[in-house]
């Protein structure tokens, strides 16, 4: 793995853990969690732009949300503070952001 690939993996893992930590601190406020996730994604995109990220984000948000809606609807699990269709408003954005991070980390590890 090159130095650049190592940097990208560590950077995106750090972003992931920082966002998770901050979300844990404010988890009872759906609007704050949503803002943190969207803001983090936009900041990451501004600092390290990649047009493909938007496609990955949208696909992850849509597919992840569909699975979550189905799973909560049939009773596999539930959320403490759901806002629509048994899921929190921030969940599609979380799925989108984590999809981008997974793809970018995987691509860096592949190099």
N, CA, C and O atoms as a Tinker XYZ file with bonds, in Angstrom:
   444  protein
     1  N      0.844000   -1.175000    0.000000    73     2
     2  CA     0.000000    0.000000    0.000000    64     1     3
     3  C      0.895000    1.245000    0.000000    63     2     4     5
     4  O      1.887000    1.313000    0.727000    81     3
     5  N      0.532000    2.206000   -0.813000    73     3     6
     6  CA     1.326000    3.422000   -0.902000    64     5     7
     7  C      1.036000    4.352000    0.278000    63     6     8     9
     8  O      0.076000    4.162000    1.025000    81     7
     9  N      1.897000    5.362000    0.421000    73     7    10
    10  CA     1.676000    6.342000    1.486000    64     9    11
    11  C      0.350000    7.070000    1.291000    63    10    12    13
    12  O     -0.366000    7.339000    2.255000    81    11
    13  N      0.027000    7.389000    0.033000    73    11    14
    14  CA    -1.220000    8.088000   -0.253000    64    13    15
    15  C     -2.424000    7.218000    0.120000    63    14    16    17
    16  O     -3.390000    7.711000    0.703000    81    15
    17  N     -2.368000    5.945000   -0.211000    73    15    18
    18  CA    -3.462000    5.031000    0.116000    64    17    19
    19  C     -3.619000    4.892000    1.623000    63    18    20    21
    20  O     -4.736000    4.872000    2.139000    81    19
    21  N     -2.506000    4.796000    2.320000    73    19    22
    22  CA    -2.543000    4.698000    3.775000    64    21    23
    23  C     -3.170000    5.954000    4.371000    63    22    24    25
    24  O     -3.984000    5.879000    5.291000    81    23
    25  N     -2.777000    7.111000    3.831000    73    23    26
    26  CA    -3.341000    8.383000    4.291000    64    25    27
    27  C     -4.855000    8.414000    4.096000    63    26    28    29
    28  O     -5.591000    8.816000    4.997000    81    27
    29  N     -5.319000    7.991000    2.920000    73    27    30
    30  CA    -6.752000    8.019000    2.620000    64    29    31
    31  C     -7.519000    7.090000    3.557000    63    30    32    33
    32  O     -8.575000    7.458000    4.070000    81    31
    33  N     -6.995000    5.899000    3.779000    73    31    34
    34  CA    -7.653000    4.948000    4.683000    64    33    35
    35  C     -7.732000    5.526000    6.090000    63    34    36    37
    36  O     -8.796000    5.506000    6.710000    81    35
    37  N     -6.635000    6.032000    6.590000    73    35    38
    38  CA    -6.617000    6.596000    7.950000    64    37    39
    39  C     -7.514000    7.830000    8.052000    63    38    40    41
    40  O     -8.217000    8.009000    9.047000    81    39
    41  N     -7.489000    8.673000    7.034000    73    39    42
    42  CA    -8.322000    9.877000    7.024000    64    41    43
    43  C     -9.805000    9.512000    7.086000    63    42    44    45
    44  O    -10.552000   10.055000    7.900000    81    43
    45  N    -10.223000    8.591000    6.223000    73    43    46
    46  CA   -11.636000    8.234000    6.184000    64    45    47
    47  C    -12.072000    7.447000    7.417000    63    46    48    49
    48  O    -13.217000    7.575000    7.851000    81    47
    49  N    -11.198000    6.651000    7.977000    73    47    50
    50  CA   -11.521000    5.976000    9.240000    64    49    51
    51  C    -11.655000    6.986000   10.375000    63    50    52    53
    52  O    -12.538000    6.858000   11.223000    81    51
    53  N    -10.786000    7.984000   10.390000    73    51    54
    54  CA   -10.877000    9.034000   11.407000    64    53    55
    55  C    -12.191000    9.807000   11.264000    63    54    56    57
    56  O    -12.867000   10.077000   12.257000    81    55
    57  N    -12.546000   10.156000   10.039000    73    55    58
    58  CA   -13.820000   10.837000    9.799000    64    57    59
    59  C    -14.972000    9.984000   10.323000    63    58    60    61
    60  O    -15.862000   10.493000   11.005000    81    59
    61  N    -14.958000    8.703000   10.011000    73    59    62
    62  CA   -16.002000    7.781000   10.454000    64    61    63
    63  C    -16.132000    7.785000   11.979000    63    62    64    65
    64  O    -17.229000    7.950000   12.512000    81    63
    65  N    -15.014000    7.602000   12.672000    73    63    66
    66  CA   -15.059000    7.517000   14.128000    64    65    67
    67  C    -15.432000    8.844000   14.786000    63    66    68    69
    68  O    -16.130000    8.852000   15.799000    81    67
    69  N    -14.980000    9.959000   14.228000    73    67    70
    70  CA   -15.343000   11.268000   14.782000    64    69    71
    71  C    -16.844000   11.507000   14.611000    63    70    72    73
    72  O    -17.510000   11.962000   15.542000    81    71
    73  N    -17.375000   11.204000   13.433000    73    71    74
    74  CA   -18.811000   11.389000   13.195000    64    73    75
    75  C    -19.621000   10.490000   14.124000    63    74    76    77
    76  O    -20.601000   10.940000   14.716000    81    75
    77  N    -19.226000    9.235000   14.257000    73    75    78
    78  CA   -19.922000    8.312000   15.156000    64    77    79
    79  C    -19.905000    8.857000   16.588000    63    78    80    81
    80  O    -20.935000    8.852000   17.263000    81    79
    81  N    -18.761000    9.318000   17.048000    73    79    82
    82  CA   -18.631000    9.853000   18.404000    64    81    83
    83  C    -19.560000   11.048000   18.623000    63    82    84    85
    84  O    -20.257000   11.126000   19.635000    81    83
    85  N    -19.562000   11.968000   17.673000    73    83    86
    86  CA   -20.402000   13.165000   17.815000    64    85    87
    87  C    -21.885000   12.783000   17.762000    63    86    88    89
    88  O    -22.693000   13.321000   18.519000    81    87
    89  N    -22.238000   11.862000   16.874000    73    87    90
    90  CA   -23.636000   11.416000   16.789000    64    89    91
    91  C    -24.072000   10.764000   18.102000    63    90    92    93
    92  O    -25.200000   10.973000   18.549000    81    91
    93  N    -23.206000    9.989000   18.714000    73    91    94
    94  CA   -23.525000    9.357000   19.999000    64    93    95
    95  C    -23.810000   10.424000   21.062000    63    94    96    97
    96  O    -24.667000   10.231000   21.924000    81    95
    97  N    -23.100000   11.533000   20.998000    73    95    98
    98  CA   -23.307000   12.606000   21.969000    64    97    99
    99  C    -24.667000   13.290000   21.835000    63    98   100   101
   100  O    -25.220000   13.772000   22.823000    81    99
   101  N    -25.213000   13.333000   20.605000    73    99   102
   102  CA   -26.466000   14.068000   20.384000    64   101   103
   103  C    -27.576000   13.183000   19.810000    63   102   104   105
   104  O    -28.486000   13.694000   19.157000    81   103
   105  N    -27.521000   11.888000   20.038000    73   103   106
   106  CA   -28.420000   10.938000   19.380000    64   105   107
   107  C    -29.898000   11.198000   19.622000    63   106   108   109
   108  O    -30.724000   10.763000   18.821000    81   107
   109  N    -30.257000   11.879000   20.678000    73   107   110
   110  CA   -31.670000   12.133000   20.965000    64   109   111
   111  C    -32.264000   13.263000   20.123000    63   110   112   113
   112  O    -33.476000   13.475000   20.133000    81   111
   113  N    -31.424000   13.976000   19.407000    73   111   114
   114  CA   -31.885000   15.094000   18.580000    64   113   115
   115  C    -31.711000   14.723000   17.101000    63   114   116   117
   116  O    -30.619000   14.844000   16.545000    81   115
   117  N    -32.801000   14.273000   16.476000    73   115   118
   118  CA   -32.735000   13.826000   15.080000    64   117   119
   119  C    -32.245000   14.904000   14.127000    63   118   120   121
   120  O    -31.520000   14.607000   13.177000    81   119
   121  N    -32.627000   16.144000   14.366000    73   119   122
   122  CA   -32.208000   17.242000   13.486000    64   121   123
   123  C    -30.699000   17.470000   13.609000    63   122   124   125
   124  O    -30.023000   17.667000   12.599000    81   123
   125  N    -30.169000   17.445000   14.824000    73   123   126
   126  CA   -28.721000   17.627000   15.025000    64   125   127
   127  C    -27.941000   16.490000   14.379000    63   126   128   129
   128  O    -26.918000   16.727000   13.736000    81   127
   129  N    -28.411000   15.270000   14.542000    73   127   130
   130  CA   -27.723000   14.123000   13.932000    64   129   131
   131  C    -27.731000   14.265000   12.407000    63   130   132   133
   132  O    -26.715000   14.038000   11.750000    81   131
   133  N    -28.873000   14.638000   11.860000    73   131   134
   134  CA   -28.978000   14.835000   10.413000    64   133   135
   135  C    -28.004000   15.904000    9.944000    63   134   136   137
   136  O    -27.298000   15.710000    8.955000    81   135
   137  N    -27.959000   17.017000   10.636000    73   135   138
   138  CA   -27.063000   18.118000   10.270000    64   137   139
   139  C    -25.595000   17.704000   10.359000    63   138   140   141
   140  O    -24.792000   18.073000    9.502000    81   139
   141  N    -25.249000   16.949000   11.377000    73   139   142
   142  CA   -23.862000   16.495000   11.545000    64   141   143
   143  C    -23.458000   15.584000   10.386000    63   142   144   145
   144  O    -22.374000   15.731000    9.822000    81   143
   145  N    -24.324000   14.656000   10.042000    73   143   146
   146  CA   -23.994000   13.706000    8.970000    64   145   147
   147  C    -23.898000   14.418000    7.623000    63   146   148   149
   148  O    -22.942000   14.210000    6.876000    81   147
   149  N    -24.885000   15.258000    7.313000    73   147   150
   150  CA   -24.848000   15.988000    6.038000    64   149   151
   151  C    -23.654000   16.943000    6.001000    63   150   152   153
   152  O    -22.945000   17.016000    4.998000    81   151
   153  N    -23.435000   17.667000    7.087000    73   151   154
   154  CA   -22.299000   18.586000    7.148000    64   153   155
   155  C    -20.962000   17.880000    6.995000    63   154   156   157
   156  O    -20.065000   18.380000    6.316000    81   155
   157  N    -20.827000   16.725000    7.622000    73   155   158
   158  CA   -19.583000   15.950000    7.520000    64   157   159
   159  C    -19.346000   15.468000    6.106000    63   158   160   161
   160  O    -18.224000   15.514000    5.602000    81   159
   161  N    -20.420000   15.001000    5.462000    73   159   162
   162  CA   -20.294000   14.547000    4.074000    64   161   163
   163  C    -19.887000   15.711000    3.174000    63   162   164   165
   164  O    -18.977000   15.576000    2.355000    81   163
   165  N    -20.553000   16.846000    3.322000    73   163   166
   166  CA   -20.240000   18.007000    2.483000    64   165   167
   167  C    -18.825000   18.520000    2.728000    63   166   168   169
   168  O    -18.122000   18.878000    1.783000    81   167
   169  N    -18.404000   18.556000    3.989000    73   167   170
   170  CA   -17.041000   18.987000    4.297000    64   169   171
   171  C    -16.022000   18.050000    3.671000    63   170   172   173
   172  O    -15.039000   18.498000    3.081000    81   171
   173  N    -16.256000   16.744000    3.799000    73   171   174
   174  CA   -15.352000   15.773000    3.189000    64   173   175
   175  C    -15.311000   15.965000    1.681000    63   174   176   177
   176  O    -14.242000   15.895000    1.074000    81   175
   177  N    -16.473000   16.209000    1.070000    73   175   178
   178  CA   -16.522000   16.399000   -0.378000    64   177   179
   179  C    -15.798000   17.673000   -0.806000    63   178   180   181
   180  O    -15.097000   17.677000   -1.818000    81   179
   181  N    -15.960000   18.738000   -0.055000    73   179   182
   182  CA   -15.285000   20.002000   -0.394000    64   181   183
   183  C    -13.766000   19.837000   -0.295000    63   182   184   185
   184  O    -13.029000   20.331000   -1.149000    81   183
   185  N    -13.302000   19.146000    0.739000    73   183   186
   186  CA   -11.858000   18.982000    0.942000    64   185   187
   187  C    -11.244000   17.956000   -0.015000    63   186   188   189
   188  O    -10.112000   18.131000   -0.467000    81   187
   189  N    -11.981000   16.892000   -0.324000    73   187   190
   190  CA   -11.482000   15.816000   -1.195000    64   189   191
   191  C    -12.563000   15.436000   -2.190000    63   190   192   193
   192  O    -13.180000   14.378000   -2.065000    81   191
   193  N    -12.801000   16.304000   -3.191000    73   191   194
   194  CA   -13.918000   16.087000   -4.104000    64   193   195
   195  C    -13.728000   14.873000   -5.023000    63   194   196   197
   196  O    -12.622000   14.561000   -5.463000    81   195
   197  N    -14.831000   14.218000   -5.287000    73   195   198
   198  CA   -14.885000   13.114000   -6.241000    64   197   199
   199  C    -16.338000   13.022000   -6.693000    63   198   200   201
   200  O    -17.218000   12.706000   -5.893000    81   199
   201  N    -16.591000   13.295000   -7.968000    73   199   202
   202  CA   -17.967000   13.321000   -8.467000    64   201   203
   203  C    -18.698000   12.003000   -8.248000    63   202   204   205
   204  O    -19.913000   11.988000   -8.052000    81   203
   205  N    -17.974000   10.919000   -8.281000    73   203   206
   206  CA   -18.597000    9.609000   -8.084000    64   205   207
   207  C    -19.204000    9.476000   -6.687000    63   206   208   209
   208  O    -20.113000    8.672000   -6.480000    81   207
   209  N    -18.709000   10.254000   -5.734000    73   207   210
   210  CA   -19.219000   10.172000   -4.366000    64   209   211
   211  C    -20.723000   10.422000   -4.303000    63   210   212   213
   212  O    -21.426000    9.789000   -3.515000    81   211
   213  N    -21.216000   11.338000   -5.126000    73   211   214
   214  CA   -22.648000   11.649000   -5.091000    64   213   215
   215  C    -23.491000   10.453000   -5.542000    63   214   216   217
   216  O    -24.560000   10.196000   -4.988000    81   215
   217  N    -23.011000    9.736000   -6.535000    73   215   218
   218  CA   -23.733000    8.553000   -7.019000    64   217   219
   219  C    -23.721000    7.464000   -5.950000    63   218   220   221
   220  O    -24.748000    6.843000   -5.675000    81   219
   221  N    -22.560000    7.240000   -5.355000    73   219   222
   222  CA   -22.440000    6.243000   -4.288000    64   221   223
   223  C    -23.311000    6.642000   -3.102000    63   222   224   225
   224  O    -23.987000    5.800000   -2.511000    81   223
   225  N    -23.294000    7.925000   -2.755000    73   223   226
   226  CA   -24.097000    8.426000   -1.647000    64   225   227
   227  C    -25.581000    8.159000   -1.905000    63   226   228   229
   228  O    -26.275000    7.620000   -1.043000    81   227
   229  N    -26.059000    8.529000   -3.075000    73   227   230
   230  CA   -27.477000    8.352000   -3.403000    64   229   231
   231  C    -27.860000    6.869000   -3.399000    63   230   232   233
   232  O    -28.903000    6.497000   -2.863000    81   231
   233  N    -27.023000    6.036000   -3.991000    73   231   234
   234  CA   -27.321000    4.598000   -4.030000    64   233   235
   235  C    -27.354000    4.012000   -2.625000    63   234   236   237
   236  O    -28.259000    3.249000   -2.288000    81   235
   237  N    -26.373000    4.366000   -1.808000    73   235   238
   238  CA   -26.336000    3.873000   -0.430000    64   237   239
   239  C    -27.526000    4.350000    0.378000    63   238   240   241
   240  O    -28.104000    3.587000    1.151000    81   239
   241  N    -27.895000    5.618000    0.200000    73   239   242
   242  CA   -29.032000    6.184000    0.933000    64   241   243
   243  C    -30.330000    5.478000    0.550000    63   242   244   245
   244  O    -31.139000    5.145000    1.416000    81   243
   245  N    -30.524000    5.254000   -0.729000    73   243   246
   246  CA   -31.768000    4.616000   -1.193000    64   245   247
   247  C    -31.815000    3.143000   -0.799000    63   246   248   249
   248  O    -32.790000    2.691000   -0.199000    81   247
   249  N    -30.766000    2.396000   -1.135000    73   247   250
   250  CA   -30.777000    0.952000   -0.863000    64   249   251
   251  C    -30.764000    0.658000    0.638000    63   250   252   253
   252  O    -31.496000   -0.212000    1.110000    81   251
   253  N    -29.941000    1.377000    1.379000    73   251   254
   254  CA   -29.875000    1.167000    2.819000    64   253   255
   255  C    -31.206000    1.479000    3.493000    63   254   256   257
   256  O    -31.644000    0.758000    4.389000    81   255
   257  N    -31.840000    2.554000    3.057000    73   255   258
   258  CA   -33.124000    2.932000    3.639000    64   257   259
   259  C    -34.217000    1.910000    3.328000    63   258   260   261
   260  O    -35.042000    1.598000    4.186000    81   259
   261  N    -34.219000    1.396000    2.116000    73   259   262
   262  CA   -35.205000    0.370000    1.757000    64   261   263
   263  C    -35.081000   -0.833000    2.678000    63   262   264   265
   264  O    -36.082000   -1.337000    3.188000    81   263
   265  N    -33.854000   -1.292000    2.892000    73   263   266
   266  CA   -33.627000   -2.440000    3.775000    64   265   267
   267  C    -34.068000   -2.113000    5.197000    63   266   268   269
   268  O    -34.709000   -2.938000    5.849000    81   267
   269  N    -33.736000   -0.930000    5.682000    73   267   270
   270  CA   -34.116000   -0.525000    7.039000    64   269   271
   271  C    -35.637000   -0.449000    7.196000    63   270   272   273
   272  O    -36.182000   -0.909000    8.199000    81   271
   273  N    -36.312000    0.122000    6.218000    73   271   274
   274  CA   -37.769000    0.238000    6.277000    64   273   275
   275  C    -38.413000   -1.137000    6.311000    63   274   276   277
   276  O    -39.334000   -1.377000    7.092000    81   275
   277  N    -37.933000   -2.037000    5.469000    73   275   278
   278  CA   -38.467000   -3.407000    5.452000    64   277   279
   279  C    -38.198000   -4.094000    6.790000    63   278   280   281
   280  O    -39.096000   -4.708000    7.366000    81   279
   281  N    -36.970000   -3.991000    7.279000    73   279   282
   282  CA   -36.593000   -4.667000    8.531000    64   281   283
   283  C    -37.403000   -4.154000    9.716000    63   282   284   285
   284  O    -37.821000   -4.940000   10.567000    81   283
   285  N    -37.627000   -2.851000    9.779000    73   283   286
   286  CA   -38.416000   -2.320000   10.899000    64   285   287
   287  C    -39.894000   -2.641000   10.727000    63   286   288   289
   288  O    -40.607000   -2.851000   11.709000    81   287
   289  N    -40.347000   -2.679000    9.499000    73   287   290
   290  CA   -41.759000   -2.969000    9.235000    64   289   291
   291  C    -42.120000   -4.395000    9.650000    63   290   292   293
   292  O    -43.210000   -4.630000   10.173000    81   291
   293  N    -41.209000   -5.352000    9.420000    73   291   294
   294  CA   -41.498000   -6.750000    9.788000    64   293   295
   295  C    -41.092000   -7.059000   11.226000    63   294   296   297
   296  O    -41.337000   -8.162000   11.716000    81   295
   297  N    -40.472000   -6.094000   11.904000    73   295   298
   298  CA   -40.185000   -6.265000   13.324000    64   297   299
   299  C    -38.831000   -6.858000   13.668000    63   298   300   301
   300  O    -38.626000   -7.304000   14.797000    81   299
   301  N    -37.908000   -6.874000   12.724000    73   299   302
   302  CA   -36.567000   -7.409000   13.007000    64   301   303
   303  C    -35.866000   -6.540000   14.040000    63   302   304   305
   304  O    -35.215000   -7.054000   14.951000    81   303
   305  N    -35.998000   -5.219000   13.901000    73   303   306
   306  CA   -35.502000   -4.280000   14.903000    64   305   307
   307  C    -36.327000   -3.004000   14.821000    63   306   308   309
   308  O    -37.159000   -2.838000   13.928000    81   307
   309  N    -36.080000   -2.108000   15.769000    73   307   310
   310  CA   -36.796000   -0.839000   15.765000    64   309   311
   311  C    -35.863000    0.255000   16.269000    63   310   312   313
   312  O    -34.833000   -0.016000   16.887000    81   311
   313  N    -36.248000    1.492000   15.990000    73   311   314
   314  CA   -35.468000    2.640000   16.424000    64   313   315
   315  C    -36.201000    3.371000   17.540000    63   314   316   317
   316  O    -37.431000    3.404000   17.571000    81   315
   317  N    -35.447000    3.949000   18.442000    73   315   318
   318  CA   -36.016000    4.658000   19.581000    64   317   319
   319  C    -36.777000    5.910000   19.148000    63   318   320   321
   320  O    -37.850000    6.198000   19.680000    81   319
   321  N    -36.234000    6.646000   18.195000    73   319   322
   322  CA   -36.845000    7.901000   17.767000    64   321   323
   323  C    -37.098000    7.925000   16.253000    63   322   324   325
   324  O    -36.510000    8.743000   15.545000    81   323
   325  N    -37.961000    7.043000   15.755000    73   323   326
   326  CA   -38.238000    7.070000   14.312000    64   325   327
   327  C    -39.041000    8.306000   13.934000    63   326   328   329
   328  O    -39.858000    8.782000   14.722000    81   327
   329  N    -38.813000    8.830000   12.726000    73   327   330
   330  CA   -39.537000   10.017000   12.289000    64   329   331
   331  C    -40.403000    9.756000   11.059000    63   330   332   333
   332  O    -41.411000   10.435000   10.866000    81   331
   333  N    -40.032000    8.792000   10.229000    73   331   334
   334  CA   -40.889000    8.427000    9.098000    64   333   335
   335  C    -40.624000    6.989000    8.705000    63   334   336   337
   336  O    -39.483000    6.529000    8.722000    81   335
   337  N    -41.676000    6.291000    8.354000    73   335   338
   338  CA   -41.587000    4.890000    7.922000    64   337   339
   339  C    -40.762000    4.023000    8.879000    63   338   340   341
   340  O    -40.039000    3.125000    8.448000    81   339
   341  N    -40.876000    4.297000   10.153000    73   339   342
   342  CA   -40.205000    3.557000   11.237000    64   341   343
   343  C    -38.694000    3.751000   11.304000    63   342   344   345
   344  O    -38.015000    3.003000   12.008000    81   343
   345  N    -38.154000    4.724000   10.596000    73   343   346
   346  CA   -36.715000    4.999000   10.682000    64   345   347
   347  C    -36.492000    6.478000   11.001000    63   346   348   349
   348  O    -37.344000    7.313000   10.697000    81   347
   349  N    -35.355000    6.803000   11.609000    73   347   350
   350  CA   -35.033000    8.213000   11.867000    64   349   351
   351  C    -34.729000    8.950000   10.557000    63   350   352   353
   352  O    -34.289000    8.339000    9.583000    81   351
   353  N    -34.960000   10.239000   10.541000    73   351   354
   354  CA   -34.733000   11.051000    9.346000    64   353   355
   355  C    -33.261000   11.024000    8.907000    63   354   356   357
   356  O    -32.968000   11.160000    7.719000    81   355
   357  N    -32.356000   10.852000    9.841000    73   355   358
   358  CA   -30.930000   10.889000    9.522000    64   357   359
   359  C    -30.412000    9.590000    8.910000    63   358   360   361
   360  O    -29.319000    9.583000    8.344000    81   359
   361  N    -31.151000    8.508000    9.005000    73   359   362
   362  CA   -30.640000    7.206000    8.578000    64   361   363
   363  C    -30.278000    7.124000    7.090000    63   362   364   365
   364  O    -29.230000    6.563000    6.770000    81   363
   365  N    -31.081000    7.648000    6.172000    73   363   366
   366  CA   -30.652000    7.604000    4.762000    64   365   367
   367  C    -29.322000    8.328000    4.527000    63   366   368   369
   368  O    -28.488000    7.874000    3.743000    81   367
   369  N    -29.136000    9.458000    5.215000    73   367   370
   370  CA   -27.877000   10.198000    5.065000    64   369   371
   371  C    -26.703000    9.410000    5.645000    63   370   372   373
   372  O    -25.599000    9.439000    5.100000    81   371
   373  N    -26.943000    8.714000    6.741000    73   371   374
   374  CA   -25.896000    7.879000    7.333000    64   373   375
   375  C    -25.522000    6.751000    6.382000    63   374   376   377
   376  O    -24.340000    6.469000    6.182000    81   375
   377  N    -26.530000    6.101000    5.793000    73   375   378
   378  CA   -26.251000    5.037000    4.822000    64   377   379
   379  C    -25.467000    5.579000    3.627000    63   378   380   381
   380  O    -24.529000    4.939000    3.153000    81   379
   381  N    -25.853000    6.753000    3.145000    73   379   382
   382  CA   -25.144000    7.346000    2.013000    64   381   383
   383  C    -23.698000    7.659000    2.350000    63   382   384   385
   384  O    -22.793000    7.343000    1.578000    81   383
   385  N    -23.479000    8.282000    3.505000    73   383   386
   386  CA   -22.129000    8.671000    3.904000    64   385   387
   387  C    -21.249000    7.454000    4.155000    63   386   388   389
   388  O    -20.095000    7.420000    3.727000    81   387
   389  N    -21.786000    6.460000    4.844000    73   387   390
   390  CA   -20.968000    5.276000    5.120000    64   389   391
   391  C    -20.660000    4.524000    3.832000    63   390   392   393
   392  O    -19.598000    3.913000    3.714000    81   391
   393  N    -21.577000    4.560000    2.863000    73   391   394
   394  CA   -21.316000    3.925000    1.572000    64   393   395
   395  C    -20.120000    4.574000    0.884000    63   394   396   397
   396  O    -19.254000    3.887000    0.341000    81   395
   397  N    -20.082000    5.901000    0.913000    73   395   398
   398  CA   -18.954000    6.630000    0.318000    64   397   399
   399  C    -17.657000    6.260000    1.033000    63   398   400   401
   400  O    -16.649000    5.977000    0.385000    81   399
   401  N    -17.680000    6.262000    2.366000    73   399   402
   402  CA   -16.457000    5.942000    3.114000    64   401   403
   403  C    -15.997000    4.512000    2.832000    63   402   404   405
   404  O    -14.800000    4.274000    2.670000    81   403
   405  N    -16.921000    3.567000    2.770000    73   403   406
   406  CA   -16.549000    2.172000    2.501000    64   405   407
   407  C    -15.917000    2.043000    1.121000    63   406   408   409
   408  O    -14.884000    1.391000    0.971000    81   407
   409  N    -16.527000    2.658000    0.117000    73   407   410
   410  CA   -15.991000    2.586000   -1.247000    64   409   411
   411  C    -14.599000    3.197000   -1.315000    63   410   412   413
   412  O    -13.689000    2.606000   -1.895000    81   411
   413  N    -14.429000    4.378000   -0.725000    73   411   414
   414  CA   -13.117000    5.046000   -0.791000    64   413   415
   415  C    -12.050000    4.268000   -0.012000    63   414   416   417
   416  O    -10.910000    4.168000   -0.466000    81   415
   417  N    -12.403000    3.724000    1.135000    73   415   418
   418  CA   -11.437000    2.918000    1.894000    64   417   419
   419  C    -11.080000    1.662000    1.104000    63   418   420   421
   420  O     -9.905000    1.304000    1.013000    81   419
   421  N    -12.070000    0.993000    0.538000    73   419   422
   422  CA   -11.820000   -0.233000   -0.233000    64   421   423
   423  C    -10.937000    0.053000   -1.445000    63   422   424   425
   424  O    -10.028000   -0.720000   -1.747000    81   423
   425  N    -11.201000    1.154000   -2.137000    73   423   426
   426  CA   -10.376000    1.508000   -3.295000    64   425   427
   427  C     -8.935000    1.796000   -2.871000    63   426   428   429
   428  O     -7.999000    1.423000   -3.578000    81   427
   429  N     -8.749000    2.442000   -1.745000    73   427   430
   430  CA    -7.392000    2.731000   -1.268000    64   429   431
   431  C     -6.671000    1.467000   -0.861000    63   430   432   433
   432  O     -5.476000    1.327000   -1.121000    81   431
   433  N     -7.375000    0.539000   -0.226000    73   431   434
   434  CA    -6.759000   -0.725000    0.182000    64   433   435
   435  C     -6.402000   -1.582000   -1.038000    63   434   436   437
   436  O     -5.434000   -2.343000   -1.012000    81   435
   437  N     -7.184000   -1.449000   -2.090000    73   435   438
   438  CA    -6.941000   -2.214000   -3.315000    64   437   439
   439  C     -5.644000   -1.786000   -3.999000    63   438   440   441
   440  O     -4.984000   -2.605000   -4.639000    81   439
   441  N     -5.278000   -0.518000   -3.870000    73   439   442
   442  CA    -4.072000   -0.003000   -4.538000    64   441   443
   443  C     -2.811000   -0.573000   -3.991000    63   442   444
   444  O     -1.725000   -0.229000   -4.457000    81   443
